[in-house]
């Protein structure tokens, strides 16, 4: 589908089968000084939010059902972007419109250029574009709507401005805003309000016609700019790639087994929707005041006489002896930091379904279970108003494994004491959200939720909170910095995934010898380890980039772990390859990571569309300008329009002579594919010569040298005919001369 340019008030239907959308709000910001924030409102048939939780923005980054997510900001030399992800397949039936808005923290939109809304599908193809022109004193804008009409989804350009900021536009759509000065900066600490009767629906006070409030006026169903010859892509099927993320949502249903992680970004999420009859949380209002991000400046020690002097640390690894002592120290360090850094506490407890409130943590509390004394590693208690949420914590460090019998004993204690959840922490990282490392008797989950975090995910949350979300003050920043330093030390026992398991070497050798068969009992274990490694790659990139990196899977595999493992087994047996597709928001394209066990190579690739104008050499030159720091060994493949063959050469050769990618003058380049190979580690674990670090370093090196500098091609603005341009300039010059003469 071609990019449809919408005018104000115009609309266009989305292609059949479209479920995942990226909505990008972009503006020109070469020096990075402008603070624009995108947001979304889920509106009912009356054009109002159903509850305050239908307002998705920086302080409330996901709707309760996971259908709308605020993914944050990214900046390039060309400008800045705010990204929203919409999953139309999971939008509740009583939501008719998804309103896309943006606001400014300071100043007005009149001083910005290049203000634009882009609507893209799940793979990044442009569907619609709307440019806002003529902005003056507005501090908030309703850019457009994605809405239902006659069984299909459509996009409409609105372009209505507000001069009352984000709070004003939210209030007009029915959101209760509470920005009182005497409140804590974190809205999460406010006590819940008593249940209120729903307000009588009213229409926001905006003009009728093209600027009517969303959900209230049926605008014309035609768009002059739509190309009638365009064809819609086929409907989504089971093989359509979707992005697997963990979305922030309602507390898990009692009895659910869920594995928790930060909601990591994708554009077509596959969340577990909250039950339609689930009670909604009551709040005292939404806080639109943005919390400032504290710049982390750990103290620099300058007074040591010798460089060998060891600085004092808040959490010391000195003297860690037995595994039991290691476990106790790491548990205490984590729970103490949870109490001392509210932003970090909220990042974790939100995953547990706990309310936003005061957190208290205790170590090794004793409980009686029949004739036995049971001592979990910790207890979490979270209070907000009259509500109290409680959870038991069981921790393993190092090579410690969670045991079914122990987990079930703690579930019995939690049920006996009326606790809401049992949280387990270990170095075991689950392949996907919703999966727990231990299989337990599900009857024990009727009143207690079983939740899991790996230490890799705890470290991920700490880094994202410190470097991207921000904390309240420098002391809290230092506390969190010290926890990160401690968890990253090998002696803390909080390790990342680094072991492919005992089946790795025999499976690798069988692939190399050509004897591997799908029925080999060791292959599923390697497939399972591969999915865990891919999840860790997503977490690691998300922490470093500050955006949600996701694993894209065919829809039929995204929620079926058994089918997912079987698909990996089949591919490994047939091709000797392990493959994953990673989606990085606003990157030029998805990253395809392939571990080829036959050749012992790790290949990382990205594909991007070529400019759709200019000659072949000019299109190649456009690419080369963006690959100045890329390694000479990078393979550059040119894909041609109307041809099944392609041309592929090393970057060093293309730099020397671009014509090597052009078989003849008639060849029209439609896309490029860039691939970099590196040696694959063969050992199951370790640092030198091991498989996991070889894949990790290959992905990070490729992203930093190849993907990060790439910018998708954007067509130039349409040009006026030369005679029209010349006449307009002449008329303008004449008018200016007359004004000058009159002034004189």
PLY file of the C-alpha trace (Angstrom):
ply
format ascii 1.0
element vertex 744
property float x
property float y
property float z
element edge 743
property int vertex1
property int vertex2
end_header
0.00 0.00 0.00
1.29 3.44 -0.92
1.70 6.11 1.73
-1.60 8.07 1.81
-1.16 11.78 2.48
-4.18 12.99 4.44
-5.51 16.50 4.54
-7.29 17.88 7.59
-10.58 16.06 8.13
-9.86 13.37 5.55
-9.76 9.66 6.27
-8.66 6.39 4.72
-9.41 2.75 5.44
-6.64 0.51 6.70
-5.82 -2.58 4.62
-7.81 -5.69 5.45
-6.14 -7.81 8.08
-4.17 -4.97 9.65
-3.89 -5.57 13.39
-0.64 -3.98 14.50
0.05 -0.28 13.98
2.91 2.04 14.78
1.84 5.66 15.17
4.80 8.02 15.05
4.62 11.69 16.01
7.64 13.44 14.55
9.03 16.95 14.40
12.21 18.75 13.36
14.57 19.05 16.31
18.21 19.18 15.21
19.56 20.19 18.64
17.31 17.95 20.75
15.91 20.84 22.80
12.17 20.33 22.19
10.15 18.13 24.55
7.10 16.80 22.67
5.11 13.95 24.22
2.70 11.69 22.36
-0.30 10.11 24.06
-3.43 8.15 23.19
-7.00 8.07 24.49
-9.31 5.05 24.21
-12.78 6.52 23.57
-16.24 4.98 23.70
-19.10 5.66 21.31
-19.73 8.99 23.01
-16.19 10.22 22.45
-15.20 9.87 26.12
-12.76 7.67 28.00
-14.39 4.86 29.97
-12.01 5.30 32.93
-8.84 7.26 33.63
-6.86 4.17 32.64
-7.90 4.77 29.02
-5.36 7.62 28.93
-1.99 6.23 27.76
1.01 8.54 28.14
4.43 8.84 29.79
3.11 8.40 33.35
0.74 5.57 32.35
2.52 3.82 29.45
0.00 1.08 28.63
-3.74 0.51 28.62
-5.01 -2.16 30.98
-5.70 -4.56 28.10
-2.30 -3.98 26.48
-3.84 -2.82 23.19
-2.23 0.65 23.33
1.30 1.34 24.53
3.47 4.43 24.77
6.94 3.32 23.65
8.79 6.58 24.20
11.19 8.70 22.22
13.99 8.28 19.75
16.06 11.00 18.10
18.05 11.20 14.88
19.91 13.95 13.08
16.77 14.64 11.07
14.49 15.12 14.04
12.81 13.44 16.98
10.01 10.90 17.23
7.49 9.72 19.81
6.11 6.24 19.21
2.78 4.62 20.08
1.98 0.95 19.43
-1.62 -0.10 18.73
-2.84 -3.70 18.65
-6.24 -3.45 16.99
-6.96 -7.14 17.57
-7.11 -6.64 21.34
-8.93 -3.29 21.49
-12.08 -3.83 23.64
-15.38 -3.91 21.76
-16.71 -0.88 23.63
-13.77 1.26 22.47
-14.68 2.90 19.16
-11.86 5.41 18.70
-8.16 5.61 19.51
-7.29 9.30 19.60
-3.64 10.25 18.98
-2.58 13.44 20.76
0.67 15.24 21.52
1.66 18.01 23.91
4.55 20.33 24.69
6.16 20.64 28.09
7.29 24.20 27.32
6.48 26.69 24.58
3.97 26.33 21.76
3.68 24.25 18.61
3.91 27.39 16.51
7.71 27.36 16.88
8.08 23.81 15.52
8.60 22.71 11.94
7.98 19.31 10.43
5.09 18.42 12.76
3.72 15.17 11.39
1.82 11.98 12.24
2.89 8.78 10.49
0.83 5.58 10.58
2.82 2.42 9.83
1.93 -1.24 9.87
3.64 -3.85 12.05
6.58 -4.27 9.68
7.14 -0.54 9.21
5.38 0.02 5.87
3.86 3.51 5.65
0.05 3.55 5.52
-0.86 7.20 6.09
0.70 10.57 6.79
-0.69 13.84 8.07
1.28 17.10 8.26
0.10 19.80 10.64
0.68 23.31 9.30
-0.22 26.73 10.62
0.21 25.96 14.32
0.40 29.08 16.51
-0.23 29.17 20.27
-1.31 25.56 20.76
0.31 23.50 23.51
-1.53 20.26 22.69
-2.88 18.76 19.47
-5.31 16.03 18.56
-3.40 14.74 15.54
-5.82 12.09 14.39
-7.95 9.08 15.15
-7.90 5.38 14.44
-11.56 4.37 14.58
-14.05 1.64 13.74
-16.63 2.11 11.00
-18.81 -0.59 9.43
-16.59 -3.44 10.51
-13.29 -1.93 9.42
-10.62 0.30 10.92
-9.91 3.73 9.48
-7.50 6.60 10.07
-8.68 10.21 10.16
-6.63 13.41 10.26
-8.05 15.89 12.79
-5.49 18.61 13.56
-7.42 20.29 16.38
-5.35 22.33 18.83
-5.65 23.15 22.54
-3.88 25.91 24.45
-4.40 24.16 27.80
-1.72 21.50 27.40
-1.96 17.78 28.02
-4.09 18.23 31.13
-6.61 20.31 29.18
-7.01 17.92 26.29
-7.25 14.93 28.64
-9.90 16.65 30.76
-11.99 17.46 27.71
-12.18 13.77 26.88
-13.30 12.81 30.38
-10.01 12.08 32.15
-9.85 13.15 35.80
-6.60 15.10 36.13
-5.03 15.65 39.54
-1.89 17.80 39.40
-2.20 19.26 42.89
1.05 20.76 44.18
0.85 19.14 47.59
0.91 15.67 46.10
4.00 13.54 45.83
5.74 13.80 42.49
4.93 10.19 41.84
1.23 9.83 41.22
1.54 6.23 42.21
1.65 7.19 45.90
-1.81 8.74 45.99
-4.47 6.75 47.85
-7.36 5.47 45.77
-10.53 7.50 45.72
-13.87 6.10 46.68
-15.89 4.72 43.80
-17.50 7.51 41.83
-20.57 7.54 39.67
-19.64 7.89 36.00
-19.98 11.38 34.69
-22.66 12.16 32.15
-21.00 11.92 28.72
-20.34 15.28 27.16
-18.69 16.36 23.97
-15.35 18.15 24.20
-15.70 21.80 23.31
-14.19 21.87 19.86
-15.66 23.22 16.64
-17.95 21.12 14.48
-17.11 20.00 10.99
-13.64 18.77 10.28
-12.57 19.61 13.80
-15.43 17.90 15.62
-14.66 15.82 18.64
-13.75 12.24 17.90
-16.56 9.78 18.01
-19.23 12.48 17.57
-19.28 13.46 13.89
-19.11 11.18 10.88
-16.73 12.89 8.50
-16.75 12.23 4.73
-15.47 8.78 3.81
-13.40 9.89 0.81
-9.84 11.05 0.44
-8.73 12.83 -2.69
-5.14 11.74 -2.23
-5.88 8.00 -2.12
-4.62 6.14 -5.16
-7.61 4.11 -6.41
-5.27 1.63 -8.04
-3.63 0.59 -4.80
-4.13 -2.96 -3.57
-4.41 -4.01 0.04
-2.12 -6.67 1.45
-3.62 -10.07 2.23
-5.25 -10.65 5.57
-3.04 -11.67 8.44
-2.52 -15.38 8.83
-0.77 -17.73 11.19
2.61 -17.04 9.60
2.38 -13.26 9.96
5.23 -11.98 12.13
4.08 -10.42 15.36
6.18 -9.04 18.19
6.15 -10.82 21.52
6.15 -8.36 24.42
5.18 -8.29 28.04
2.64 -5.53 28.49
1.84 -3.67 31.67
-1.72 -4.64 32.47
-4.16 -5.43 35.24
-2.96 -7.68 38.06
-2.89 -11.29 36.87
-5.99 -13.36 37.30
-5.90 -15.42 40.48
-4.46 -18.79 39.62
-2.56 -17.56 36.59
1.06 -18.56 36.16
2.86 -15.61 34.67
6.52 -14.77 34.16
7.20 -11.10 34.44
9.35 -8.59 32.66
9.31 -4.99 31.66
6.83 -4.47 28.76
9.21 -4.75 25.91
7.90 -2.62 22.71
6.43 -4.06 19.78
4.24 -3.13 17.46
1.87 -5.94 17.27
1.70 -7.21 20.81
0.42 -10.61 21.79
-0.64 -9.87 25.38
-2.95 -11.86 27.57
-6.02 -9.61 27.69
-7.56 -8.84 31.04
-10.90 -10.59 31.55
-13.78 -8.48 30.30
-15.42 -8.67 33.71
-12.25 -7.80 35.63
-12.79 -4.95 38.09
-11.17 -1.68 37.14
-8.84 0.10 39.51
-10.22 3.24 41.11
-7.92 6.22 41.18
-8.03 9.76 42.45
-7.09 11.11 39.05
-4.26 11.02 36.58
-1.17 13.12 37.12
0.09 14.75 33.92
3.00 16.56 35.56
6.16 14.95 34.21
8.82 13.84 36.62
12.26 15.14 35.83
14.94 12.59 35.04
17.87 12.82 37.42
21.27 12.79 35.77
23.33 10.06 37.35
26.65 11.35 38.63
28.16 8.75 40.97
30.65 10.36 43.34
34.19 10.57 42.02
36.73 9.83 44.71
39.79 12.10 44.36
41.57 11.93 47.72
43.05 8.43 47.60
46.84 8.36 47.98
47.22 5.30 45.74
45.17 4.02 42.83
45.05 0.63 44.52
42.85 1.91 47.36
39.42 0.22 47.27
36.41 2.57 47.55
33.81 1.79 50.18
30.71 0.25 48.67
27.13 0.21 49.85
26.76 -3.47 48.93
30.11 -5.19 49.36
31.05 -8.46 47.69
34.03 -8.90 50.01
33.94 -12.07 52.04
31.10 -13.77 50.14
31.66 -17.41 50.99
28.99 -20.08 50.83
26.10 -20.18 48.38
23.73 -19.55 51.30
25.57 -16.36 52.27
25.60 -15.21 48.64
21.85 -15.71 48.40
21.17 -13.79 51.63
23.38 -10.84 50.65
21.87 -10.48 47.19
18.32 -10.77 48.50
18.97 -8.13 51.15
20.60 -5.76 48.65
17.64 -6.04 46.28
14.88 -5.65 48.87
16.64 -2.74 50.59
16.96 -0.92 47.27
13.29 -1.58 46.55
12.41 0.28 49.75
14.90 3.10 49.07
14.12 3.81 45.40
10.34 4.13 44.79
10.68 4.31 41.00
12.54 1.01 40.93
10.07 -0.51 43.38
7.17 0.49 41.17
8.88 -0.95 38.09
8.94 -4.34 39.83
5.73 -4.34 41.87
3.62 -3.24 38.90
4.53 -6.56 37.32
3.20 -8.36 40.37
-0.21 -6.69 40.25
0.51 -4.71 43.40
-0.95 -1.21 43.83
1.23 1.85 43.55
2.04 2.75 47.11
4.39 2.39 50.07
6.62 -0.69 49.85
8.07 -2.52 52.85
10.34 -5.57 52.62
11.37 -8.11 55.24
13.91 -10.96 55.28
13.42 -14.59 56.30
10.03 -14.31 57.99
9.04 -17.58 59.69
5.66 -19.23 59.09
4.15 -22.41 60.48
2.77 -24.90 57.96
1.33 -27.78 59.93
4.18 -29.12 62.05
6.82 -27.51 59.83
8.46 -24.10 59.98
8.75 -22.57 56.52
11.11 -19.62 55.97
10.87 -17.85 52.59
13.72 -15.51 51.68
11.58 -12.40 51.88
8.19 -10.76 52.23
6.87 -7.75 50.30
4.01 -5.65 51.63
2.58 -2.78 49.56
-0.08 -0.44 50.92
-2.16 2.20 49.24
-5.02 3.72 51.12
-6.99 0.86 52.66
-5.62 -1.74 50.28
-2.77 -4.05 51.31
-0.99 -6.31 48.81
1.33 -9.03 50.11
3.77 -11.41 48.48
6.28 -14.05 49.49
9.71 -13.98 47.83
11.87 -17.03 47.11
15.37 -16.36 45.78
18.06 -18.49 44.14
21.48 -17.24 43.07
24.36 -18.80 41.18
23.54 -22.30 40.00
20.66 -22.68 42.47
17.52 -24.12 40.87
13.93 -23.66 41.92
12.45 -26.96 43.12
8.80 -27.89 42.69
8.40 -29.17 46.25
9.78 -25.98 47.79
7.71 -23.72 45.52
4.53 -25.64 46.36
5.27 -25.37 50.10
5.52 -21.60 49.74
2.28 -21.57 47.74
0.62 -23.41 50.62
1.95 -20.80 53.06
0.76 -17.95 50.84
-2.72 -19.46 50.63
-2.82 -20.10 54.38
-1.73 -16.54 55.23
-3.92 -14.92 52.57
-1.00 -13.58 50.53
-1.64 -12.42 46.99
1.40 -13.87 45.26
4.56 -15.92 45.42
7.46 -14.30 43.55
10.46 -16.42 42.58
13.83 -15.00 41.51
16.63 -17.04 39.98
19.05 -17.07 37.07
16.53 -19.11 35.07
15.15 -16.88 32.32
11.86 -18.02 30.82
11.64 -18.23 27.02
8.48 -16.10 26.91
6.19 -14.19 29.23
3.58 -16.30 30.99
5.92 -19.26 31.45
7.39 -20.29 34.80
10.56 -22.38 35.22
8.73 -24.76 37.56
5.57 -26.73 36.80
3.34 -26.90 39.88
-0.04 -28.31 40.80
-2.40 -25.75 39.29
-4.92 -26.31 42.05
-2.54 -24.41 44.31
-2.94 -21.34 42.09
-6.65 -20.80 42.65
-6.09 -18.03 45.19
-2.41 -17.19 44.76
-0.53 -15.95 41.70
2.84 -17.55 40.92
5.25 -15.03 39.38
8.86 -15.21 38.24
11.69 -12.80 37.54
15.16 -13.72 36.41
18.13 -11.76 37.77
18.78 -10.62 34.20
15.35 -8.98 34.21
15.90 -7.38 37.61
19.14 -5.88 36.30
17.31 -4.75 33.16
14.65 -2.96 35.23
17.32 -1.28 37.36
19.21 0.02 34.32
16.09 1.25 32.54
14.90 3.03 35.68
18.27 4.65 36.30
19.22 5.66 32.78
15.89 6.18 31.02
12.91 6.55 33.38
14.76 8.56 36.00
14.66 8.69 39.80
13.71 11.34 42.33
17.11 12.53 43.55
20.84 11.93 43.47
20.83 9.77 46.59
18.34 7.37 45.03
20.38 7.40 41.82
23.48 6.42 43.80
21.58 3.64 45.62
20.41 2.17 42.34
23.85 2.59 40.80
25.36 0.62 43.69
22.81 -2.18 43.26
23.61 -2.42 39.55
27.34 -2.55 40.30
26.74 -5.29 42.86
24.48 -7.42 40.63
26.96 -7.18 37.75
29.77 -8.61 39.90
30.21 -12.37 39.36
30.31 -13.05 43.10
26.80 -11.66 43.61
25.39 -14.82 42.03
23.03 -12.78 39.83
24.09 -14.03 36.43
22.70 -13.58 32.95
21.88 -16.48 30.65
25.21 -17.93 29.51
24.84 -21.71 29.29
23.27 -23.54 26.33
23.02 -26.71 28.40
24.50 -30.22 28.20
22.77 -30.99 24.88
24.56 -28.16 23.04
27.85 -29.84 22.14
26.38 -33.17 20.91
23.71 -31.36 18.87
26.28 -29.00 17.35
28.53 -31.93 16.45
25.60 -33.81 14.89
24.72 -30.78 12.75
28.32 -30.45 11.61
28.43 -34.15 10.72
25.06 -34.02 8.96
23.51 -36.67 11.20
21.02 -34.59 13.18
17.39 -35.69 12.89
14.21 -34.02 14.23
13.58 -37.03 16.46
16.82 -36.52 18.39
15.73 -36.05 22.01
18.46 -33.50 22.68
17.33 -30.99 20.05
14.32 -29.53 21.98
16.63 -28.59 24.87
18.85 -26.59 22.48
15.77 -24.97 20.93
14.57 -23.96 24.39
17.98 -22.49 25.24
17.94 -20.51 21.99
14.61 -18.87 22.86
16.01 -17.90 26.26
19.08 -16.36 24.62
16.88 -14.37 22.23
14.84 -13.05 25.14
18.02 -11.98 26.90
19.16 -10.18 23.73
15.89 -8.23 23.72
16.30 -7.27 27.37
19.93 -6.26 26.90
19.24 -4.09 23.85
16.19 -2.53 25.53
18.29 -1.54 28.56
21.02 -0.02 26.42
18.80 1.75 23.86
15.97 2.89 26.12
13.33 1.50 23.75
11.40 -1.75 23.69
13.18 -4.35 21.58
10.98 -7.33 20.76
11.18 -10.82 19.31
9.03 -11.11 16.18
7.40 -14.52 15.72
4.76 -15.95 13.39
1.39 -15.45 15.03
0.76 -19.19 15.33
3.95 -19.54 17.41
3.75 -16.42 19.55
1.48 -17.93 22.20
2.18 -21.64 21.74
5.47 -22.62 23.37
5.29 -26.25 22.23
4.73 -25.25 18.60
7.51 -22.67 18.89
10.03 -25.27 20.09
8.92 -27.71 17.39
9.42 -25.07 14.68
12.96 -24.36 15.91
13.70 -28.09 16.00
12.46 -28.51 12.43
14.55 -25.61 11.13
17.68 -26.70 12.98
17.35 -30.26 11.66
16.71 -29.13 8.09
19.16 -26.24 7.72
21.49 -26.44 10.70
20.49 -22.88 11.65
18.97 -21.12 14.65
17.21 -17.90 13.66
15.43 -14.99 15.34
14.02 -11.65 14.18
14.43 -8.66 16.52
12.41 -5.46 16.14
13.96 -2.19 17.33
11.52 0.76 17.27
12.41 3.31 14.56
15.35 1.28 13.27
15.64 1.04 9.50
14.43 -2.55 9.61
14.22 -5.71 11.72
17.45 -7.51 12.65
17.64 -11.13 11.53
20.05 -13.11 13.71
21.19 -16.50 12.37
23.53 -18.96 14.05
24.76 -21.37 11.36
26.01 -24.49 13.12
27.25 -26.02 9.87
29.68 -23.21 9.11
30.18 -22.01 12.72
29.18 -18.47 11.73
26.84 -15.92 13.31
25.12 -13.80 10.67
23.22 -10.61 11.46
21.26 -8.91 8.67
18.94 -5.98 8.05
16.89 -5.10 4.97
15.75 -1.62 3.99
13.95 -0.11 1.05
16.04 1.78 -1.49
15.13 5.32 -2.58
12.35 5.20 -5.14
13.85 7.95 -7.25
17.18 8.55 -8.92
19.51 6.28 -10.85
21.08 3.08 -9.58
24.43 4.74 -8.75
22.63 7.49 -6.81
20.71 4.91 -4.78
23.93 3.09 -3.97
25.60 6.38 -3.03
22.69 7.12 -0.67
23.44 3.86 1.14
27.22 4.28 1.20
26.96 7.70 2.84
25.30 6.00 5.82
27.85 3.18 6.07
31.00 5.22 6.67
31.88 3.29 9.85
30.67 -0.12 8.70
33.30 -2.88 8.36
34.70 -3.71 4.93
33.51 -7.31 5.29
29.84 -6.26 5.32
27.93 -7.90 2.47
25.76 -5.51 0.46
23.00 -7.17 -1.55
20.93 -5.22 -4.09
17.40 -6.45 -4.83
15.92 -5.44 -8.19
12.38 -4.63 -9.25
10.89 -7.31 -11.50
13.87 -9.66 -11.19
14.36 -12.81 -9.18
18.13 -12.47 -9.12
20.12 -10.05 -6.98
23.67 -8.72 -6.77
25.85 -9.11 -3.67
29.36 -7.77 -3.01
31.56 -6.86 -0.06
31.29 -3.27 1.12
34.98 -2.63 0.42
34.42 -3.52 -3.25
31.25 -1.44 -3.52
33.10 1.55 -2.09
35.75 1.13 -4.77
33.27 0.69 -7.64
29.52 1.02 -7.10
28.79 -0.42 -10.54
29.57 -3.93 -9.28
26.03 -3.99 -7.86
24.45 -3.06 -11.21
24.36 -5.90 -13.77
23.06 -3.53 -16.47
21.58 -0.08 -16.90
18.00 -1.33 -16.82
18.36 -2.77 -13.32
16.25 -0.79 -10.83
17.26 -1.29 -7.20
14.21 -1.67 -4.94
15.88 -2.69 -1.67
19.17 -3.43 0.04
20.06 -6.26 2.39
23.12 -5.89 4.62
24.71 -8.94 6.26
27.72 -9.31 8.53
29.21 -12.67 9.51
31.43 -13.35 12.51
32.92 -16.49 14.11
30.53 -18.49 16.27
31.62 -19.70 19.68
31.31 -23.44 20.05
31.47 -23.94 23.83
28.23 -24.33 25.76
29.20 -21.72 28.38
31.97 -19.42 29.54
33.45 -16.26 28.07
36.20 -17.20 25.63
35.02 -19.31 22.71
31.48 -19.72 24.07
28.32 -19.55 21.97
26.24 -17.03 23.98
28.81 -14.19 24.10
29.64 -14.69 20.41
25.99 -14.14 19.44
25.61 -11.18 21.81
28.72 -9.39 20.56
27.77 -10.04 16.92
24.35 -8.43 17.39
25.66 -5.41 19.32
28.53 -4.79 16.89
26.21 -5.00 13.88
23.67 -2.67 15.43
26.24 -0.03 16.41
28.19 0.04 13.13
25.49 -0.76 10.57
21.92 -0.31 11.82
22.28 2.69 14.14
23.44 5.13 11.40
20.79 3.99 8.88
17.84 6.25 8.12
14.94 5.08 5.96
14.51 6.95 2.72
11.87 9.69 2.84
10.61 11.16 -0.44
11.14 14.85 -1.01
8.18 17.21 -0.75
6.23 17.65 -4.01
7.62 20.49 -6.15
5.59 23.33 -7.60
5.81 23.88 -11.36
8.56 26.37 -12.14
6.17 28.90 -13.69
3.95 28.86 -10.58
6.98 29.20 -8.32
8.45 32.08 -10.34
5.15 33.94 -10.45
4.63 33.56 -6.68
8.13 34.84 -5.91
7.68 37.77 -8.27
4.33 38.69 -6.72
5.81 38.48 -3.24
8.75 40.68 -4.20
6.38 43.22 -5.73
4.22 43.27 -2.59
7.26 43.76 -0.37
8.47 46.61 -2.54
5.10 48.34 -2.30
5.09 47.95 1.48
8.57 49.41 1.72
7.55 52.33 -0.48
4.45 53.01 1.61
6.50 52.83 4.82
8.99 55.32 3.39
0 1
1 2
2 3
3 4
4 5
5 6
6 7
7 8
8 9
9 10
10 11
11 12
12 13
13 14
14 15
15 16
16 17
17 18
18 19
19 20
20 21
21 22
22 23
23 24
24 25
25 26
26 27
27 28
28 29
29 30
30 31
31 32
32 33
33 34
34 35
35 36
36 37
37 38
38 39
39 40
40 41
41 42
42 43
43 44
44 45
45 46
46 47
47 48
48 49
49 50
50 51
51 52
52 53
53 54
54 55
55 56
56 57
57 58
58 59
59 60
60 61
61 62
62 63
63 64
64 65
65 66
66 67
67 68
68 69
69 70
70 71
71 72
72 73
73 74
74 75
75 76
76 77
77 78
78 79
79 80
80 81
81 82
82 83
83 84
84 85
85 86
86 87
87 88
88 89
89 90
90 91
91 92
92 93
93 94
94 95
95 96
96 97
97 98
98 99
99 100
100 101
101 102
102 103
103 104
104 105
105 106
106 107
107 108
108 109
109 110
110 111
111 112
112 113
113 114
114 115
115 116
116 117
117 118
118 119
119 120
120 121
121 122
122 123
123 124
124 125
125 126
126 127
127 128
128 129
129 130
130 131
131 132
132 133
133 134
134 135
135 136
136 137
137 138
138 139
139 140
140 141
141 142
142 143
143 144
144 145
145 146
146 147
147 148
148 149
149 150
150 151
151 152
152 153
153 154
154 155
155 156
156 157
157 158
158 159
159 160
160 161
161 162
162 163
163 164
164 165
165 166
166 167
167 168
168 169
169 170
170 171
171 172
172 173
173 174
174 175
175 176
176 177
177 178
178 179
179 180
180 181
181 182
182 183
183 184
184 185
185 186
186 187
187 188
188 189
189 190
190 191
191 192
192 193
193 194
194 195
195 196
196 197
197 198
198 199
199 200
200 201
201 202
202 203
203 204
204 205
205 206
206 207
207 208
208 209
209 210
210 211
211 212
212 213
213 214
214 215
215 216
216 217
217 218
218 219
219 220
220 221
221 222
222 223
223 224
224 225
225 226
226 227
227 228
228 229
229 230
230 231
231 232
232 233
233 234
234 235
235 236
236 237
237 238
238 239
239 240
240 241
241 242
242 243
243 244
244 245
245 246
246 247
247 248
248 249
249 250
250 251
251 252
252 253
253 254
254 255
255 256
256 257
257 258
258 259
259 260
260 261
261 262
262 263
263 264
264 265
265 266
266 267
267 268
268 269
269 270
270 271
271 272
272 273
273 274
274 275
275 276
276 277
277 278
278 279
279 280
280 281
281 282
282 283
283 284
284 285
285 286
286 287
287 288
288 289
289 290
290 291
291 292
292 293
293 294
294 295
295 296
296 297
297 298
298 299
299 300
300 301
301 302
302 303
303 304
304 305
305 306
306 307
307 308
308 309
309 310
310 311
311 312
312 313
313 314
314 315
315 316
316 317
317 318
318 319
319 320
320 321
321 322
322 323
323 324
324 325
325 326
326 327
327 328
328 329
329 330
330 331
331 332
332 333
333 334
334 335
335 336
336 337
337 338
338 339
339 340
340 341
341 342
342 343
343 344
344 345
345 346
346 347
347 348
348 349
349 350
350 351
351 352
352 353
353 354
354 355
355 356
356 357
357 358
358 359
359 360
360 361
361 362
362 363
363 364
364 365
365 366
366 367
367 368
368 369
369 370
370 371
371 372
372 373
373 374
374 375
375 376
376 377
377 378
378 379
379 380
380 381
381 382
382 383
383 384
384 385
385 386
386 387
387 388
388 389
389 390
390 391
391 392
392 393
393 394
394 395
395 396
396 397
397 398
398 399
399 400
400 401
401 402
402 403
403 404
404 405
405 406
406 407
407 408
408 409
409 410
410 411
411 412
412 413
413 414
414 415
415 416
416 417
417 418
418 419
419 420
420 421
421 422
422 423
423 424
424 425
425 426
426 427
427 428
428 429
429 430
430 431
431 432
432 433
433 434
434 435
435 436
436 437
437 438
438 439
439 440
440 441
441 442
442 443
443 444
444 445
445 446
446 447
447 448
448 449
449 450
450 451
451 452
452 453
453 454
454 455
455 456
456 457
457 458
458 459
459 460
460 461
461 462
462 463
463 464
464 465
465 466
466 467
467 468
468 469
469 470
470 471
471 472
472 473
473 474
474 475
475 476
476 477
477 478
478 479
479 480
480 481
481 482
482 483
483 484
484 485
485 486
486 487
487 488
488 489
489 490
490 491
491 492
492 493
493 494
494 495
495 496
496 497
497 498
498 499
499 500
500 501
501 502
502 503
503 504
504 505
505 506
506 507
507 508
508 509
509 510
510 511
511 512
512 513
513 514
514 515
515 516
516 517
517 518
518 519
519 520
520 521
521 522
522 523
523 524
524 525
525 526
526 527
527 528
528 529
529 530
530 531
531 532
532 533
533 534
534 535
535 536
536 537
537 538
538 539
539 540
540 541
541 542
542 543
543 544
544 545
545 546
546 547
547 548
548 549
549 550
550 551
551 552
552 553
553 554
554 555
555 556
556 557
557 558
558 559
559 560
560 561
561 562
562 563
563 564
564 565
565 566
566 567
567 568
568 569
569 570
570 571
571 572
572 573
573 574
574 575
575 576
576 577
577 578
578 579
579 580
580 581
581 582
582 583
583 584
584 585
585 586
586 587
587 588
588 589
589 590
590 591
591 592
592 593
593 594
594 595
595 596
596 597
597 598
598 599
599 600
600 601
601 602
602 603
603 604
604 605
605 606
606 607
607 608
608 609
609 610
610 611
611 612
612 613
613 614
614 615
615 616
616 617
617 618
618 619
619 620
620 621
621 622
622 623
623 624
624 625
625 626
626 627
627 628
628 629
629 630
630 631
631 632
632 633
633 634
634 635
635 636
636 637
637 638
638 639
639 640
640 641
641 642
642 643
643 644
644 645
645 646
646 647
647 648
648 649
649 650
650 651
651 652
652 653
653 654
654 655
655 656
656 657
657 658
658 659
659 660
660 661
661 662
662 663
663 664
664 665
665 666
666 667
667 668
668 669
669 670
670 671
671 672
672 673
673 674
674 675
675 676
676 677
677 678
678 679
679 680
680 681
681 682
682 683
683 684
684 685
685 686
686 687
687 688
688 689
689 690
690 691
691 692
692 693
693 694
694 695
695 696
696 697
697 698
698 699
699 700
700 701
701 702
702 703
703 704
704 705
705 706
706 707
707 708
708 709
709 710
710 711
711 712
712 713
713 714
714 715
715 716
716 717
717 718
718 719
719 720
720 721
721 722
722 723
723 724
724 725
725 726
726 727
727 728
728 729
729 730
730 731
731 732
732 733
733 734
734 735
735 736
736 737
737 738
738 739
739 740
740 741
741 742
742 743
